[in-house]
């Protein structure tokens, strides 16, 4: 009755749900750093590590679009 293609589920999960999950992780890390009184330096390093992973994810998306547009 409600047939959804596997590619649709995958694209929704990758491009919509994963960024929402990453944003939720940023909130969790911020909350933990405040509760544990990590200080400014500790909070900076925690967010730098999580932010590097998020930037890597965004770069992957941009590279996929660039390769599809210019090489295929």
Secondary structure by P-SEA (a helix, b strand, c coil): cccccaaaaaaaaaccaaaaaaaaaaaaaaaaaaaacccaaaaaaaaaaaaaaaaaaaaaaaaaaaaaaccc
